[in-house]
Amino acid sequence: MEQHTSIDIDASAAHAWTVLRDVERWPEWTASMRSVTLLDGELRVGARARIDQPRIPTTVWTVTGLTEGHDFTWEASGPGTLTTGRHTVAGTGPGTCRATLSITQSGWLGALVGRGYRSLTDRYLAMEAAGLRTRAEAGAQRTPGTPGTPSDPGTPG
């Protein structure tokens, strides 16, 4: 079972990606996260992150794919289920991009778990997309120079 959302962002894909890949700061811009802790130093293939979210058990996710500047995928497993989260940023024009966030539940209990969490997952995906847009646009607007291209992409928004 897959759920996803996409949102247009008035900031460069490079800047939105910088915000998105800084996973430990997600709780600053989305109430769907209480804490995100990278357990292996940095976001890279094989890295693990412990995520604490309201109404969801604390879970350790493992990064299974990463295309720098574009997307990353991570997975978490539980009894009979594999949850895959994919996060993508793609440019749509000068200084604009689209982010797509998705969650897929698979495994012999995956459809049941997916249906049980469907409403909450939809709400959290929407919160995360909106928070990403707000953070990325705020950072892009504060920066002098080329519209949507921050001179310091690590500057929080």
Secondary structure by P-SEA (a helix, b strand, c coil): cccbbbbbbcccaaaaaaaaacccccccccccccccccccccccccbbbbbbbccccbbbbbbcccccccbbbbbbbcccbbbbbbbbbbbcccccbbbbbbbbbbccaaaaaaaaaaaaaaaaaaaaaaaaaaaaaaaaaaccccccccccccccc
